[in-house]
Amino acid sequence: MRVKKRFLLIIVVLLLLSACGQKEKADSIKTLINTQIKAIKTGDLALYISTLDKSKPEYIAEKKSWFRDLQNNNIKNFKIKIININKISDNKKLAKLKQTYRFKDKIYSLMYTVKYIKKGDKWVDSDLNFETIQTKNFVINYPQGNIKYAKLAAEGAERAYKIITDRLGVKPDDRTVIKLYEDKELLRQSVKLSFAWQFAGWYEYPESIKTMIYDSSDVYRNIVAHELVHKITIAESKNNMPYWFGEGLAVYFTEFQNNDINTFRNIKKENFWDIKELEKLNLENMTNQENIRKYYLSSGIIVGFICNEYGKDSLLEIIRELGKFEYAEGTAAEVDGISIKRFHKVIPKVLGINIDELNNKYRKWIGNY
């Protein structure tokens, strides 16, 4: 009888320990998320980064940019609610979260799933629930069950790589991470909560290229080509390019290089901005789609004009000269002011004229000013 009682007692103890272990694991994820919320409320970037998977440097870079945006742009009532936590294995859990915040009198709400992995005795946030395939030059992270789109992205990305590296004569130093999203709003909020409009592709140095899932390798080729120009030229310039110039390079080398840039001359003034006008604008704050299109088109035409008038070598030399300044820490929008000043110093050195002379020459060239 005593043996039976002892046996039953051992079983009860084991069950209790098991239940406590399960509760501890669930509580570990809740504790991690609460730590992130605390870091956001107190503005403690180091604390927030300590909760992330350090084996993913592009993810850490992305979350640094995301965190700074949240802190610097009057994002209000930011909250994360845990909907459920599912155990996948002893070292992997998935948490479905609801994220809400208020910005400029609009309330945003989004549901998404985050993957948490155990490193040693510590759980860390390891990005969304992506699966992965690799190619020669890319790592494709894609939503679970979407291998079809990952393969299309891989095919399109490799074609983009050949096109852009041939045109620029420079290759990235490493494999480029590409992340595919099923939802444009999730893509937007993964980049910056303050960003005013939804976009098809995104890149900030040294982050990943981000885009949507598309049923066409040609679409991926076009988007990755644009973002790959950003990756290469931002690295070459040490992140010292004015925002408009970076976008102009991407537009020119992906869309305009095989076209005669002179076809844009004598088109109505209201369809274009000049350099001085572009320097005063913030693309990320725009909401009018026509103005967004106008920003990209204007930037690409100015870069095309520089290439047409002074040669491709001079255009690439501007990028290299910008790279002689110290690395500018921050997103393109954050460093735009200092980048514009450095660009103004480089133009006379490479082109032999100052920025005002360059702008006037462009205005005269395009006509209708």
C-alpha positions in Angstrom: 0.0 0.0 0.0 2.8 2.4 0.9 4.5 1.5 -2.4 1.4 2.4 -4.3 1.1 5.7 -2.4 4.8 6.5 -3.1 4.3 5.6 -6.7 1.2 7.9 -7.0 3.1 10.7 -5.2 6.0 10.4 -7.7 3.6 10.6 -10.6 1.8 13.6 -9.2 5.1 15.4 -8.6 6.3 14.7 -12.2 3.0 16.0 -13.6 3.3 19.1 -11.5 6.9 19.6 -12.6 5.9 19.1 -16.2 3.0 21.6 -15.9 5.4 24.1 -14.3 7.8 23.6 -17.1 5.2 24.3 -19.7 4.0 27.3 -17.8 7.6 28.6 -17.5 8.1 28.2 -21.3 4.9 30.1 -22.0 5.8 32.7 -19.4 9.3 33.1 -21.0 7.7 34.4 -24.3 5.4 36.7 -22.3 8.3 38.0 -20.3 10.3 38.6 -23.5 7.4 40.5 -25.1 7.0 42.5 -21.9 10.7 43.4 -22.0 10.3 44.7 -25.5 7.3 46.8 -24.5 9.3 48.2 -21.6 12.2 49.0 -23.9 9.9 50.9 -26.2 8.2 52.8 -23.4 11.6 53.8 -21.9 13.4 54.4 -25.2 16.0 51.7 -24.3 17.3 50.5 -27.6 20.0 48.3 -26.1 17.4 46.5 -24.0 15.2 45.9 -27.0 18.1 44.6 -29.2 19.0 42.2 -26.3 15.7 40.3 -27.0 16.5 39.6 -30.7 18.2 36.7 -32.5 21.9 37.8 -32.9 22.5 35.3 -35.7 20.4 37.5 -38.0 22.3 40.8 -38.4 19.9 42.1 -41.0 17.0 41.7 -38.6 18.8 43.5 -35.9 19.5 46.4 -38.3 15.9 46.5 -39.3 14.6 46.6 -35.8 17.0 49.4 -34.9 15.6 51.5 -37.7 12.0 50.5 -36.7 12.7 51.3 -33.0 14.2 54.8 -33.8 11.2 55.6 -36.1 8.8 54.7 -33.3 10.7 56.8 -30.8 11.2 59.9 -33.1 7.8 60.2 -34.8 5.2 60.6 -32.0 3.8 57.1 -32.3 1.1 56.9 -29.6 -0.6 54.1 -27.6 1.7 51.4 -29.1 0.5 48.0 -27.7 1.1 44.3 -28.4 -1.4 41.8 -27.3 -0.6 38.0 -27.3 -3.4 36.1 -29.0 -1.9 32.7 -28.5 1.5 30.9 -28.2 2.1 27.5 -29.9 4.9 25.2 -29.1 6.6 23.8 -32.3 9.5 22.1 -30.5 11.5 22.4 -27.4 13.5 25.2 -29.0 10.9 26.9 -31.1 7.6 28.6 -30.4 5.2 30.7 -32.5 3.2 33.6 -31.0 0.3 35.2 -32.8 0.3 38.9 -31.9 -2.0 41.9 -32.3 -0.2 45.2 -32.7 -2.0 48.5 -32.4 -0.9 52.1 -32.4 -2.0 55.6 -33.2 -0.3 58.0 -35.6 -1.6 61.4 -36.9 -5.1 60.7 -35.5 -5.4 57.3 -37.2 -5.5 54.0 -35.4 -3.7 51.1 -36.9 -4.3 47.4 -36.1 -2.4 44.4 -37.4 -2.2 40.6 -36.7 1.0 38.7 -37.3 3.0 35.7 -36.1 6.5 35.9 -34.6 9.0 33.0 -34.3 10.8 32.6 -31.0 13.8 30.3 -30.6 15.8 29.1 -27.6 19.5 29.9 -27.6 21.0 28.1 -24.6 18.7 29.0 -21.7 17.4 32.1 -23.3 14.4 32.7 -25.7 14.8 35.3 -28.4 12.7 37.0 -31.1 13.8 35.5 -34.4 11.6 37.5 -36.9 8.4 36.4 -38.6 7.6 32.8 -39.2 9.7 32.6 -42.4 11.0 29.5 -44.2 14.2 29.8 -46.2 15.8 28.8 -49.5 19.2 29.9 -50.9 20.6 30.6 -54.3 24.1 31.6 -55.3 23.6 35.2 -54.4 20.5 35.4 -52.3 18.8 34.0 -49.2 15.0 34.0 -49.7 12.9 34.2 -46.6 9.2 33.4 -47.4 6.0 32.9 -45.5 5.3 29.3 -44.6 3.7 27.3 -47.4 4.7 29.7 -50.1 7.7 27.9 -51.7 6.2 28.6 -55.2 6.7 32.3 -54.8 10.1 31.8 -53.2 11.3 30.0 -56.3 10.0 32.7 -58.5 11.7 35.3 -56.4 14.9 33.3 -56.6 14.8 33.1 -60.4 14.0 36.8 -60.8 16.6 37.9 -58.2 19.4 36.1 -59.9 18.5 37.7 -63.2 18.4 41.1 -61.5 21.8 40.4 -60.0 23.4 39.8 -63.4 21.8 42.9 -64.9 22.7 45.3 -62.1 26.2 44.1 -61.4 27.0 44.3 -65.1 25.7 47.9 -65.2 27.4 49.1 -62.1 30.5 47.0 -62.3 30.3 46.3 -58.6 29.0 43.3 -56.7 27.6 43.0 -53.2 30.1 41.7 -50.6 27.7 39.0 -49.3 24.6 37.1 -50.1 21.6 39.4 -50.0 18.6 38.4 -47.8 15.2 38.9 -49.4 12.0 38.7 -47.3 8.7 38.1 -48.9 5.5 39.3 -47.3 1.8 38.2 -47.9 0.4 41.6 -46.7 1.4 45.1 -47.8 0.4 46.6 -44.4 2.6 44.1 -42.6 5.5 45.0 -45.0 4.9 48.7 -44.3 4.8 48.3 -40.5 7.8 46.0 -40.6 9.8 48.9 -42.0 8.5 52.0 -40.3 5.3 52.7 -38.4 5.3 56.3 -39.6 5.7 55.5 -43.3 2.8 57.2 -45.0 2.1 54.8 -47.9 2.4 51.1 -48.8 5.1 50.1 -51.2 6.2 47.2 -53.3 9.8 47.0 -52.3 12.2 48.3 -49.7 15.9 48.4 -48.8 17.9 50.2 -46.1 21.6 49.4 -45.5 22.5 46.9 -44.1 19.1 45.4 -43.9 17.3 42.9 -46.1 15.4 43.5 -49.4 11.7 43.4 -48.6 8.9 42.8 -51.1 5.5 41.1 -51.5 4.7 37.7 -52.9 4.1 37.9 -56.7 3.2 35.3 -59.2 5.9 36.4 -61.7 9.6 36.1 -61.8 9.7 39.3 -64.0 8.1 41.3 -61.2 10.7 40.1 -58.8 13.5 40.9 -61.3 12.3 44.5 -61.5 11.8 45.0 -57.8 15.1 43.3 -56.8 17.0 45.1 -59.4 15.8 48.5 -58.0 16.6 47.5 -54.4 20.0 45.9 -55.4 21.1 49.2 -56.8 20.4 50.7 -53.4 22.4 48.0 -51.6 25.4 48.4 -53.9 25.5 52.2 -54.1 24.7 52.8 -50.4 27.5 50.5 -49.5 29.9 52.3 -51.9 28.9 55.7 -50.7 28.9 54.7 -47.0 25.3 55.8 -46.8 26.1 59.3 -47.8 23.7 59.8 -50.7 20.9 62.3 -50.7 17.6 60.5 -50.6 16.6 61.7 -54.1 20.0 60.8 -55.6 19.7 57.2 -54.2 16.3 56.8 -55.7 17.4 58.4 -59.0 20.3 55.9 -59.3 17.9 53.0 -58.7 15.4 54.3 -61.3 18.0 55.1 -63.9 19.9 51.8 -63.7 16.8 49.7 -63.7 14.4 51.6 -66.0 16.2 54.3 -68.0 19.6 53.1 -69.0 18.5 51.5 -72.2 16.4 54.5 -73.2 17.4 57.8 -74.7 17.2 60.3 -71.8 16.6 63.1 -74.2 13.0 61.9 -74.7 12.2 63.5 -71.4 13.2 67.0 -72.6 10.6 69.7 -73.1 7.9 67.9 -71.1 5.6 70.1 -69.0 7.3 71.6 -66.0 4.6 70.4 -63.6 5.6 66.8 -64.3 9.1 67.3 -62.8 11.0 68.7 -59.9 14.6 69.9 -60.0 17.4 69.2 -57.6 16.6 72.0 -55.2 13.0 71.1 -55.1 13.7 67.4 -54.5 16.1 68.3 -51.6 13.2 69.9 -49.7 10.8 66.9 -50.1 10.4 63.8 -47.9 9.2 60.9 -50.0 8.2 58.9 -47.0 5.6 61.5 -45.9 3.9 61.7 -49.3 0.4 60.4 -49.7 -0.5 61.6 -53.2 0.4 58.9 -55.7 1.0 61.3 -58.5 3.6 63.1 -56.4 5.2 59.8 -55.4 5.5 59.0 -59.1 6.8 62.4 -59.9 9.5 62.1 -57.2 10.9 58.9 -58.6 10.7 60.1 -62.2 12.3 63.4 -61.5 15.2 61.7 -59.6 15.8 59.2 -62.4 15.8 61.9 -65.1 18.3 64.1 -63.2 20.7 61.1 -62.7 20.2 60.3 -66.4 21.1 63.9 -67.3 24.3 63.7 -65.2 25.2 60.5 -66.9 24.4 61.8 -70.4 26.3 65.1 -69.9 29.3 63.9 -67.9 29.5 60.2 -68.5 28.8 57.1 -66.5 32.3 57.1 -65.0 31.7 60.6 -63.5 28.3 59.4 -62.1 30.0 56.4 -60.4 32.8 58.7 -59.2 30.3 60.8 -57.3 29.3 57.7 -55.4 32.9 56.7 -54.7 33.8 60.3 -53.5 30.8 60.2 -51.1 32.2 57.0 -49.8 35.3 58.9 -48.6 33.3 60.6 -45.9 32.7 58.6 -42.7 29.8 56.2 -42.6 26.5 58.0 -41.9 24.6 56.0 -39.3 20.8 55.8 -39.9 18.2 55.4 -42.5 18.3 57.4 -45.7 15.6 59.8 -44.3 17.5 60.2 -41.1 20.8 61.1 -42.7 19.4 63.1 -45.7 20.5 66.5 -44.3 24.1 65.6 -43.8 24.1 63.6 -47.1 22.9 66.7 -49.1 25.7 68.8 -47.6 28.3 66.1 -48.5 26.8 65.8 -52.0 27.2 69.5 -52.5 30.9 69.2 -51.6 31.5 66.3 -54.0 29.8 67.8 -57.1 32.5 70.5 -57.8 35.2 68.0 -57.2 33.9 65.5 -59.8 32.0 67.7 -62.2 33.8 71.0 -61.9 30.7 73.0 -61.2 28.8 73.7 -58.0 25.3 72.4 -57.2 23.5 75.6 -58.2 25.3 75.5 -61.6 24.4 71.9 -62.1 20.8 72.5 -61.2 20.6 75.5 -63.6 22.2 73.4 -66.3 19.7 70.7 -65.8 16.7 73.1 -65.9 18.0 74.6 -69.1 18.5 71.1 -70.6 15.0 69.8 -69.7 13.3 73.0 -70.9 10.0 74.5 -69.8 11.5 76.1 -66.7 
